[in-house]
């Protein structure tokens, strides 16, 4: 986990930033920049996040980054807008959906390489419910947040779906040694 965890107040601020940014973007308003210098140090420091949108528990958008490149507050703002308007899997969120959308934020640790020797050891090394996983094969890469383990608790099935998300054959992880990285998240939602 990133140290230290965010306070309840910091989490509340990030959720407000995400909500205001999403609603402003969906309604076509210009979104004012976050006044980062007025925020606590954990929100000013570089951070990587994913913002997930759901309606009645069903995914409606999820966009984020694995590597920090801007303040955590700006990162949440950017990915809240991208989750609502730019997730290629969904049409853009419409204004009439806003009242139904629940926002979840995942603050990521830096991904660490997972050194494994065989497909069997890879399955044994994964920690369902704890690790987010990144698979990389050349220029292709995909990730699942740790929350995805709730829907795909079997490590082999998890890896198959992750290969498919990457645009590869689901069984690729069994036949070819892929670059694998793991990370953890601090997750909170409205």
Order of alpha helices (4+ residues) and beta strands (2+ residues): alpha-alpha-beta-beta-alpha-beta-beta-alpha-beta-beta-alpha-alpha-beta-beta
